[in-house]
Amino acid sequence: MATDFAVSLRRFLTAYLAGLRGCSSNTVASYRDTFKLLIIFFRDERSVPPEKLTLECVDAGAIAAFLDWLETARHNGVSTRNQRLAAVSSFYRWMQTEDPTRMACCQNILAIPSKRQAQLGVNHLNVEQTRRLLAQPDRSTTRGRRDATLLATLYDTGARVQELADLTVRDVRLEAPALVTLTGKGRKTRHVPITDNTAALLGAYRAEHRLDLLGHEDDPLFFNQHHVKLSRGGIAWIIRNHQARAGDPTLTTVQITPHTLRHSKAMHIYDAGVPLTYVRDILGHVELSTTQIYARASTEAKRRALEAAHVDVVADDLPEWNQDAGLLNWLTQL
């Protein structure tokens, strides 16, 4: 017989997240993975097997210990720890209305704070580094042309890696004005304009793979040798592969992920004078405060550039004020 924890968790993941809220399969999978880890924690650290795990077992102390276990035993970072806490909190926020008798326990868990983390800089490439990375694929081969088109589309749209993986043929419009329709978090769509060069690459790529013919509108835009859409891991591998083969120290000594290209696009268009509100819309951020990181990073980059180009104009051999006899005499006469 299923425990009350198992029944509640199933209803939360299926009826609430997937059903009532309409969350995507990726979002549901993220929540599921959090509770899979919680179940493993109780099994390995508290000797409570999954079939005996009940709601009574889980309180604020257990959740706090679970979060510590993530950081110490699994070596998860602060952001991952906070993400797992957010998933647990969402479950217990829902549980408050499902079982009001447990409201006090739920509120104790909801009171667990997120851990503050150091504000990291934006990991991005400069324009020249980006240009060199995008030039790496060998366009004389079919795979190289696919990779060149994929990298250009990823950068030019500022897409999240899952948004790129989910692109279908119908999501690309090459007629002026050329644009790509991305489906982001919460299944929200946005239309992102692309440059003529990226549109030309996409046009040639679609023609080469006969994706411009009728009946292929819902085919994945980027796929592997089995004609299955590329996964997030597959796209990340393509980037790492071309980075490693670049033979350029300015590229091989930095970490480049799909998100690096998203950050790079945002930084480049902001530095070019595009207003922050437009950058937000291109990236698909809900809040402008999320996009502010690029303004802060750009200000810091400008500060470093000014310091590097600084020329001392003010002499540094001025006498100390307490050794200036004239100044001291004037002060004593006040």
N, C-alpha and C positions, 0 to 999 in steps of 0.2 A: 504494500500500500504506500502511495506517495506521501511524503511529509508535507506539512503546511508550507514550508519554505519552497519545496519543489513546485507545488501547485501555484503559489503566488508568483514565483519567478517565471513560470511558463506563461501565465496570464499577462505579466508585465511585458515580456518580450514579444508575444504574439498579438494578444487582444489590444494592448495599450500602445506599444511603440509602433509595431507594424500596421495595426488596424486603425486605432483612433487617431494617432498622431501622423500616420502615413510616412514613417521614417524609411529611408532607403535601406536596402539590404546591407550595405556597408556600415551604416550607423548601428543597425541591430547587431551585426557581427561584432562591432566594437564593444557594445554593452555585454554581449554574451561572453566575450573573452575576459572581461573584468570579473564576471561571476565564476567563470571557470577557474581563474586564479584564486578567487576567494574560497572556492570549494577545495582546491589543492592545499591552500593554507590550513584550513581546518583539518584536513586529512593528515597532513604531514607534521604540522606544528602542534595540533591540539588533539590528535588521535580521535577525531570525529569523522567516521566514514560518511560518504555522500548520502547513503540511504538513511542515516540517522541525524542528518543536519536539519534542525528545525529553526523556526523564527526565534525561539527562546534562546538559542545558542548565540545569536548575533546581537551584540549590544555595542555601545560606543567604545568600550575598552577593547573588544575584539577587533573592531574596525581600525582603531588606532594601532593595534599590534599588527594587523594585516598591512597597513601602510608602511610601518617600520620594516616589516619583512620584505616588502617590495624593494626598498632602498638598500637594505643590508644584505639580504640573501640573494636577491635577483639583480642587484646593482642597477636598478632603474633610476633614472634621473628625476629631478623635482617635477618637471613638466609631466612625465608619465605618471608619477605618483598622484599629481593633482587631477590628471585625466581620469584615473581609476576612482578617485574620491568623488568626482563629479557624477560618474555612472552610478555609484552606490547611493549618492545623495538623491539622484533622480528616482531610484527605486523606492527609497524610504519616503520621499515626498509624495509619491503615488500611494504608498502603503497607509499614510495617514488617513486618507479618505476611504480606503478599502477596509481598514480595521481600526476604528477610532479607539478601541481599548488599548492599542499599542502606541498611541500618539506620543506619550511621554518618551518612550524608548526611541521612537522615530526622531523626535526633536533633539534628543541628546546626540544622535548620530549626525543630524543636520547641522549641529553646532560645531562639529569638527572643522577647524579652519584649513584652508589651503595653505601650503607652505610658500613663502615668498622666495623668489629666485632672483639671482643677479640679472640685471638687464643686459642681454647680449646684443652685440652689434648685428647688423644685417649682413649675412654672408652672401656677397654678390661679386660678380665679375665686372671689370671695367669694360668699356666699349671695345677696345682692342682685343682683350682676352676673349670676349664673346665672339667677335668676328673670327678669331683663329679657331675656336672650338667648332663653330658652325661650318668652317671650311674643311674640317678633317675628313668627313666621309668621302670615299672614292666614288665619284659620280659616273664613272665608266662601268660600274656594276649595278645590277638591279637592287641588291641590298643597300649599296651605298646611296643610291638615289632615294630609296625609302628613308634611310636614316637622315639624309640631308633635309628631306621634306619634313620629317618628324621633328628634328631639332629646330628648324626654322619656325614651324607652327607652334611648338611649345614656347619658344621665346617670344614670338611676335604677339601671341594671344595672352601671355602671362597666365596660362592655364595651370591649375593644379594637376598633378600627375593623373589622378583618377578621372578628371574632366577630359584630359587628352585621350586616355584609354577608352573612354565611353563614346568618343566621337563616331558618328556614322556619316555616310556619304551625304545624306540630306542636310547635315549640319553645316555644310560648307557652301557658301554662295560666292561664285567667282565673277558674276556680273557686277558692274560698278553700281554702287560702292561695294567692293568685296568685303565679306565678313564671315566670321565663324560663330555659330551659336553654341555656347557652352552651358551645360547643366551642372550646377554646383550644389553646395550643401542645401539641404531642405528641398531639393529638386527645383530650385529656382534657376531660371534661364537668363542669360544675358547675351547680348550681341556685341562682339568685339571686332572692330575693323582691322584689316590686315593690309600690309604694304603690297605694292605691285610685285615685288620680287617673291614674296611668299605665295601670292596668288598664282604667279607663273609656275612655281615649283609644284603647287597643289594641282594645277591644271594638267601639267605634264605627267604627274604621278597618277592621277585618275585615268588619264587616257591610256597610259602604259598598262595599267591593270584592268582596263575596260570597266572601270567603276562609273564611267559617265554614261553607260548604257542603261536603258530602262530595266527595272527589276532589281537594281542594285542599291536603291536609295537607303535601305536599312542595313546594308552590309557595314561591318566595322571599317573605319577609314584606314587604320593601321593594324596590320595583322602579321602573324608569324608564318612559318613555312606550312603549317597545317590549316591556314586560312582561318585561324581563331584569333580574336582580338588580343592585342598585346596586354600583358598584365602590368601592374605598376612596377613589379620587380624586373620585368623584361625591359621596360623603358629605362629604368635606372641602370641596368646592365649595359644598354646601348651607349648611354652617356659615359659610364666608366670606361668602356672599351675604347671609345674615341679619345677620351682624355689620356688614357695610358699610352696610346699610340701616337700622341701628338709630339712627344719628344721635346716639349717646350717647358722649361722649368717654371715659367709663370703660370702654367696650367697644371703640370703634374704635381706640384707641391701644395696645391690647395684642394680642399674637399669640394667636389661638385656633385650636386644631386639635382633631380628635376626641380626642386623648389629653389635651388640656386638661380636657375634661369628665370623663374618667376620673380624673384627678388631683383635680379639684374634688370629685367624689363621695367619694373616699377621705378628703380633708381634712375635709369637712363631717361625715361620720359619725364620724371619729376625734375631732374637736373636740366632738361631741355626746356622747362618752363610750363609744362602741362599742370594745370591747377590740381590741387590735392583731391578735390571732389571728383574729378574725372578719373584720376588714378584709382580712387576707391571703386568707381563704377566698373572700370576695366577689370579690376581684380575680383570683383564680386563681394567686397566686404560689406557687412551690414552697417557697421558703425564707422564713422570717420576717424574715431580715436584709434582704431586698429591700423589705419593707413598712416597715422602720424609717425610711425617708426621710420618711414622713409624720409620724412622731413628732418627728423632728429639725426638720422645717419648722414644725410646730405650736409647738414650744418657742421657736423663733426668732420666730415671729409674736407669741407671748405676751410675749416679752422686749421687742419693739418697742412693743407696746401699753402695757406697764408704763412704759417710758421716756417715751412720749407723755403718759401720765396722771400722771407723777411730780410730786409736790409736795415741795419741799425743807422738811424739818423740822429737820434738823441745821444749825445756823448755820455759815456759812462764814467768819465773821470771828474765829475763835479764833486766839489768838497762836501764832506758830511756837514749837515747843518750845525752840529754842536762844535765844529771846528772853524766855523766861519765867523771871524772876529767882528766884521761889520754887522752881520745879522744879529749876533749876540748883543752888541752895543745898542742896536735899535730896539731889541726886545726889552732890555733892561730900562730903557727910557719910557716905555709904555706906561 
